[in-house]
Amino acid sequence: MKERAAELREEKKRSKAADKKERDAQDVVDAIAAMPDADRALAERLHALIVAAAPSLDPKLWYGMPAYALNGKIVCFVQPAEKFKTRYTTLGFNEDAQLDDGTMWPTAYAITAMTAANEKRISDLVSQAVAARAQAQ
């Protein structure tokens, strides 16, 4: 909560929209660079995949984690294992992603290694999330 409060204070200081987007994106890159090696390797790859799959998403910090927003709403985020003392890094999707599939579907994915199949699945999920969000507007 303290991290999110600090993020909100920092956002208020940023006046120009273009400057804000650039600084938000740099904050994400800096946060990823500060992660332990295992988390950093996955987060760097996730960041590259998300930005490539959905250039319309804006990288920003969300509770100290790399997150990606569309029109100010967080669509997906990366939870580093070290931060939450878990055994895996997680790629999560908020309800705005609208990845609905029947009456039950996953909203977070544990990632222990990046494979070609994982990369394709992640790109597909991010593209689907952005398409669903854009349709909902």
N, C-alpha and C positions, 0 to 999 in steps of 0.2 A: 504494500500500500504506500509506503514511503517513496518507493521508486516511482510509482505512478504519479504521486503528488508532485515530485520533482520534475517529472516529464511534463506535466500540465503547466507548471510555473515556467519552464523553459519555452514551451510552445507560445505562451502569452508574450514573451519577449520578442519573438520572431514576428516582424511586421509584414514584410513582403512575402507573398505567396510563393514566388519562385525561389527566394532565398530560404524559406521555410522548408520546401520540398528537398532542396539540396542538402540542407543541414540535417533534416530528418534521415535522409538516405545515408549521410555520412555517420550519423549516430549509430545506425544499424551496422554499418561496416566496422565501426570502432568497437561496438559491443561484441560482434563476432570475433574480432581480432583478440579481444581480451579473454575469450573462453579457453578452457583447457584444451589440449591438443585433440583429443577424440571428439569432443563437442564441436570444436572449431572446424575440423575437417568436414563433418556432416553439415554444419550450419552454412559453411561457405558454399558447398554444393547445392544445398537446398535454396539458398539465396539466389544463386545463378539460375537454377531451374525455374523458380517462381518468377523472377524478373523476365526470363525468356518466354515463359508460357503465357504471362499476363503483364505486358508492359504498362497496362493501364492502372495496375496496382501501385500504390505509393508506399514504399518502405518507411516504417517508423517504429520507434520503441513503444512497447506496450507492457507495462509492469516489468520493465527492464529486459524484455525479450524482443527479438526481432519479430516484427509483425508486418502485415501487408494489408492496406486499406483501399477501399473503393468508395469514393465520395465521402470520406471521413469515417466509414464503418469498417471495422476490422473484419477481414474475410478469413485470413489464416495467420498462423503464428508458429514459431519454433520454440519449444520448451527444451532447454539444455538439460541433460541428465544431471550434471553437477549441481546446478541451481536448486533442483528439487530432490537431490539425493536419491535418484532412481537409477536403474541399470540401463536405461536407454533414452535417447533423444526422441522427442515426440513432435510430430507435425499435427497441429490441431486446426480445426475449422470451426468458426462461430456459426450461429444459426443463419446469419446473413449469406453464408455460402450456399444454403439450400441444396445440400447434397442428398435430399430425400430419396429414399429407395424403399417403397413399401411402408410398412409400419414400424420398422426398426433398421437403423443403419449406423455405421461408425462415424464419429466426428473427430477422432484422433487416431493417429497411426504411430506405433512404436517403430523406430528405425535404428537398427544396430549396425548396418552396413549399407553402402550404396552400391546397388547393382544396376545393370542396364534395365532390367524389368522394373525395379523400384523407380528409377528415373522416369521411365515412361508412365508408370502409374501416377506418380506425383504430378507430372506435367498434365496428364489427363484430368486429374482431380482439380487442380488449380484452374485449368481452362473451363471445366464444368462449373466450378464455383463462381467464376467471374461471369460466365454466360447466364447463369441462373440469377445472379444479382442484377445484372444489366436488364434482364427481362422483367424483373420484379419492379423496376422503376418506371 
